[in-house]
Amino acid sequence: MTRDYRKAALGLIKGRVLFDAPMKQFTSIKVGGPVDSLLFPKDLVELKKVISYATAKNIPFLILGKGTNLVVRDRGVRGWAICLTQWMKKVRADGEVVEAEAGLSIQRLVQFSIQKGLTGLEPFFGIPGTVGGGLMMNAGAWGAELKDIVLSVTLMREDGEVVERPRQKLKFSYRQLAIPASWVIVKGRFQLSKGRKEEILERVKSYSEMRRRTQPLDYPSAGSIFKNPPEGPAGKWIEEVGLKGFRIGQAMISDRHANFIINLGKATAQEVIDLMEFVERKVYEEKGISLEREVRVVGEA
Ligand SMILES: Cc1cc2nc3c(=O)[nH]c(=O)nc-3n(C[C@H](O)[C@H](O)[C@H](O)COP(=O)(O)OP(=O)(O)OC[C@H]3O[C@@H](n4cnc5c(N)ncnc54)[C@H](O)[C@@H]3O)c2cc1C
C-alpha cells in the first residue's frame, strides 16, 4: 500500500514530490521523523487532484504550512504531507480588502499591507507561519486575533470542491478554526483600513521589539506550547512551579519565556513530548490547573 501511494503521488502533479523527507527540516522546532511523501501542488487544480485522490484511495494526509505550530513524532508521518508554501502564495488588494493564498507567509502578508498603506495586520508581524496555518490556528498576538479582520475563508472540501465561507459562518475560537479534518484552507480575505505608512511601520517596529525582548528567538521552537488557561498566562504557572530552564535531554523550558520549549540542538520529538507531559503533571499537581496544548502533535505514535 505504502509503495502504491508513493508512486501515485509522483504521477499526479508537476509540483515537487519528496520521499522520506525528514520532517525536522520542515518544522520550526526541528524535530520529527520522515514523511512517506511530501507533495508541493502548484496550484488549485493540482491541489484538487491530490485531495480527491487521497480521499478516494483512503490515503491519510497532513496539510503542512511552515510547521511552526507542529511537533512531529520521531517515527514520522504515514501517508502524504501536502505543503502549499512553494506555490500557493499570491496576494492582492482590492481597496481596503486584501486576499491572500494559504501558502503565503504571514510576514509577507504584513509587508504587503504596509506597502499598500493598509492598517490592521501590524500585531501579527513576527508570527512565523502561513496564512493557512494562521487561519487554522486563529493566530493572535497583543490582543488581536486573525478572526477579528477576516472577511471570508475559501476552503477545499475532501471531494475537491471549493467553497467560500463568510466570517459569520465560521466557528473561530481561541487558537482554533473548526472545520472538518480533511478540508483545506486555500485562501483568506481580510478587511483592513487606510492608514499612514509611517505610523503603520512604527507600530510594526514596536511589536517586533516586544517579541524580540520576550521570546527565545535564537533557538528552534514551536512558539507557545500551551494555551493560556482562564486562570492566567500558562508561562506564569510554569515559572511558578520552578520549571524555567528545566531540561529533558536537549529539550528545555526557555528561561526567557516559560511557555516556550526550545531545542538546544539535537532534541528528539519524544524529549519534547516528555517535557510537555512533565509540565502538564507538575502544574496540575501544584496549582490544580489543567494546561491545554496549543501546539499540535502529529505523526505515528
Ligand atoms: C517563534 C514563534 C513565535 C510564534 N508566535 C505566535 C504568536 O504570537 N501567535 C500565534 O498565534 N502563534 C504563534 N506561533 C505559532 C505559529 O506560528 C502559528 O500558529 C501559525 O499560525 C502556524 O502557521 P503554520 O503555517 O506554521 O502552520 P503549521 O504549523 O504548518 O500547521 C498548524 C496546523 O494548521 C494546519 N494547517 C496549516 N495550513 C493549513 C491549511 N492551508 N488548511 C488546513 N489546515 C492547515 C496543520 O495541518 C496543523 O494542524 C509562533 C511560533 C513560533 C515558532
The ligand as an ORCA input file, in Angstrom:
! r2SCAN-3c Opt
* xyz 0 1
  C       8.880     31.780     17.458
  C       7.401     31.566     17.279
  C       6.516     32.572     17.638
  C       5.134     32.369     17.498
  N       4.286     33.376     17.844
  C       2.964     33.187     17.730
  C       2.049     34.218     18.101
  O       2.427     35.289     18.528
  N       0.716     33.970     17.966
  C       0.242     32.780     17.469
  O      -0.983     32.621     17.360
  N       1.089     31.804     17.098
  C       2.423     31.970     17.217
  N       3.275     30.966     16.843
  C       2.734     29.680     16.355
  C       2.543     29.572     14.837
  O       3.454     30.415     14.150
  C       1.134     29.917     14.407
  O       0.178     29.048     14.985
  C       0.979     29.848     12.873
  O      -0.233     30.406     12.525
  C       1.053     28.427     12.321
  O       1.166     28.517     10.915
  P       1.947     27.404     10.084
  O       1.837     27.743      8.648
  O       3.323     27.230     10.597
  O       1.072     26.132     10.431
  P       1.575     24.624     10.676
  O       2.356     24.570     11.938
  O       2.216     24.099      9.451
  O       0.176     23.905     10.902
  C      -0.595     24.166     12.049
  C      -1.932     23.418     11.920
  O      -2.694     24.007     10.877
  C      -2.982     23.045      9.848
  N      -2.872     23.765      8.570
  C      -1.830     24.508      8.113
  N      -2.156     25.043      6.913
  C      -3.410     24.635      6.616
  C      -4.295     24.847      5.520
  N      -3.937     25.587      4.462
  N      -5.512     24.267      5.556
  C      -5.909     23.478      6.608
  N      -5.095     23.248      7.673
  C      -3.884     23.824      7.673
  C      -1.919     21.952     10.008
  O      -2.374     20.720      9.498
  C      -1.764     21.950     11.521
  O      -2.801     21.209     12.119
  C       4.656     31.142     16.968
  C       5.567     30.147     16.591
  C       6.925     30.346     16.745
  C       7.885     29.272     16.314
*
